[in-house]
Amino acid sequence: MKYNEIKDMSVAELKKKRTVLSDQLFEVRMKNSIGQLANPLVIRQLRKDIARINTAIVGKSDRA
């Protein structure tokens, strides 16, 4: 997910997307711990997407 896609979303949409990604991250970590995850780089990508969303939320709340 690119930052350009994120910056156009509202704060409510960003928080909903962050919740979804956090749930996905939990599921992926569980799969990784029991050895069912084919690509462990997915964990890194999800963490970065969550960080981008958090950055956008902070940026939007500063402007408001």
Long-range contacts (C-beta under 8 A, 24 or more apart in sequence): 1-49, 1-52, 3-52, 3-55, 3-56, 6-52, 6-53, 6-56, 7-56, 7-59, 9-56, 11-57, 11-60, 11-61, 14-53, 14-56, 14-57, 14-60, 15-57, 17-53, 18-50, 18-53, 18-54, 18-57, 21-46, 21-49, 21-50, 21-53, 22-50, 25-50
